[in-house]
Amino acid sequence: MEDVRQRLFSPVKSKTPRAIGVEIELIPIHAETRKPAFPVSAEGASTADIISRLAKRHGWLEESVENDPPSWELPDGTRISFEPGGQIEISSAPHATVSSVIDSTQALIKLVQEAMGAEGIELLARGIDPYNDIDAVPLQLHRDRYERMTRYFESIGPSGVRMMRQTAALQINLERGEDPRFRWRLLNYLAPIVVALFANSRDYAGKRTDWASYRSRIWRTLDPSRTGIIYDERGYAERYLGFALNAFAIRSGGEGRPYRTFREWMTEPEVDEAEWLFHLSTLFPEVRPKEYFELRSADTIEPAHLIAPLVFVSGLVYDPETSVSATEILASRDPDPMLLPRAASLGLKDPELWFLASVLFGFAIEGATRLGEDYISVQHREEALLYFKTLQKKFQPR
């Protein structure tokens, strides 16, 4: 218990208490055929080769793990890497301001997009591949972690491998702050609203689905033991510990051996702290605690609109007045375990989610304004507001 409390939920005093980072995934496809583009390709340019050429021109550090495609580290700490299906992930370093992380991330994505476009490859900003089924996307990363995850997920259903190889999400990383319990509560309350606000993955494998965010549906059904909203008012750290212990340990089984929960497996002599840390990294709740809090609920987004989710979240979480107001509104509702699946299914067509999103977006703009122009520029606030006004026209109840 104490390990979880100290490692994942202890207060943090930082020189940059409103630091923020993003991880944005994009799905490469061949523009002409709409087929997936991969890091290693027998025909035409590979996405890894394209980024390697960029890296040499710009002085990025290339790193390789075993025989998998490389990743790259930029001078400012940003990383470019591949997900198991070849999705490209851009992970920013922590930035002191929202406007800084936006400008830096958008400029980098534009650079990569232009290089890919010159080779006939498009980077899709959709929560799941709208054109291809899982059979078109073999596993691209073969290190032990991904091989074991593949075997485990294949043993329980189809959603896990689709999550690994075909989904693309936007992750927002925030400081735990001096009152992690309060911030953890608010972020978990916000998760369904974030799903609904930024849902863009209704199409999958050439067909229309019944879900506004089919990515969220896939994530929620890949393994109930390691996904969902993990929050309990009475004991937040205790609840997360129970969640982690009761999730199946991916290293505990396979090759004819049954999988066990970490609680069951931890008595074995080979299970040490390294296994515990690996296990924590294989849990995929809507909000994941680390040395910071990861909000993992949004479908990936068009880079031009990246400011909208960052203003929404930072304006609500980092402005003290707004965070209290938002928490009061969300805590006043009766807990509804169906809100997350409704967000994935209906998005902003759900009346309650529409109401909450409308109120909270207004709060977020107010909070962003109070955080100051040095933190979120006027231009960025206006872009975020325009994004929401576009949603209003599309989803406003008649």
Residue, then its C-alpha position, 0 to 999 in steps of 0.5 A: m500500500e505504501d509503495v502505491r501511495q508514495r510512488l503514484f500519489s504523493p504530493v509534488k512540489s515543482k519549479t514548474p507546477r503547471a507543467i504539461g506534456v502531450e503524447i499524440e499518435l497518428i496512423p500512417i497509410h499510403a495515400e493512394t491505396r489507403k493501406p497501412a504504411f509500416p516502419v519496415s516495408a518491402e515495397g516503397a518507402s518505410t516510415a522508419d527510413i523517412i524519419s531516419r533521414l529527418a533525424k540525420r538532417h536535424g541532429w536527432l538521436e536514434e536509438s534501437v531496441e533489439n531488432d525493432p524499428p528505432s525511436w528518436e530523441l530530439p534535443d528538447g527531450t521530445r521522442i518519436s517512436f512507433e506503436p505495435g502496429g506502426q502508429i507514430e507516437i510523438s511524446s513531448a517533453p514537459h513544457a512550462t506552458v500550454s502555448s509552448v507545448i502546442d507550438s513545439t508539437q505542431a511544428l514537429i508534426k508538420l515536419v514529419q507530415e511533409a516528409m511522409g507526404a513527399e513519399g505518398i504517406e498520409l498521417l491519419a488523426r483518427g482514433i482507429d484506422p477507418y479503412n483496414d481490419i486487423d488482418a492488414v496490420p501485423l505486429q511491428l514490434h517484436r520485443d518481449r513486452y509486445e509479444r507477451m501482450t499479444r499472446y495474452f490479449e489473443s487469449i481473451g478476445p479481439s479488442g486487445v490486439r486491435m488496441m495495440r495495432q490500430t488505435a491512436a489516442l491523445q494523452i495529456n500529462l499533468e503534474r500531480g501537484e500538492d493535492p494529488r487526491f483532489r486532482w485525481r478525483l477531478l481527472n477521473y470525473l472528466a474522463p467521460i466528458v473528454v471521450a465525448l468531446f473529442a470522439n472521432s472514430r465512428d468508422y472502422a475497417g471500411k464500415r460505420t460502427d454504432w460508436a462515436s468513439y470506437r477507439s474508446r469502445i475497443w479500449r473498454t472491452l480489451d480487458p476489464s481487469r486493467t481498464g476503466i475509471i479507477y476511482d473511489e471516494r473513500g480510498y483512492a490509493e487503496r482502490y488503485l492498489g486493489f485494481a493493480l493487484n487484481a489485474f492479470a499479470i501478462r508475464s504470469g502465463g502463456e505457452g500453456r500456463p494459465y494467467r494469474t492476477f498479480r495478487e496471485w502471482m506475487t508470492e512466486p520467488e521470481v516476482d520482484e520490484a521490476e515485475w511490479l513496475f512492468h505490471l503497472s505499465t500494462l494497466f490502461p485506466e482512463v487516468r493512469p498515475k505515474e510520476y505525473f497523471e496521464l489522462r488517456s481518454a481522447d481520440t487522437i486529434e487533428p494537429a491543427h486542433l490540438i489546442a482544444p483538449l489542452v485548453f479544456v483540461s489545463g483550464l479546468v485542472y490548473d486554475p484553482e477557482t475553476s478546478v473547484s467549480a468543475t469538481e463541485i458540479l461533477a461531484s453533485r451528480d449521482p455516480d453513473p457507471m454507464l457514463l463512460p460507455r455512453a460517451a463512447s457510444l453517443g458522444l455529444k449526442d448524449p444530453e447529459l454529456w452535452f450539458l456537462a461539456s458545455v458548462l465545463f468548456g465555458f469554465a475552461i476558457e475562464g480558467a485559461t484566461r486566469l492562467g494568463e497570456d504567458y501560459i496560454s496565449v490569446q490566439h490559442r484560447e480563441e482557437a479552442l473557443l472556435y473549436f467548441k463553437t463548431l461542436q455547438k453548431k453540430f451537436q446543439p440540441r434542437 
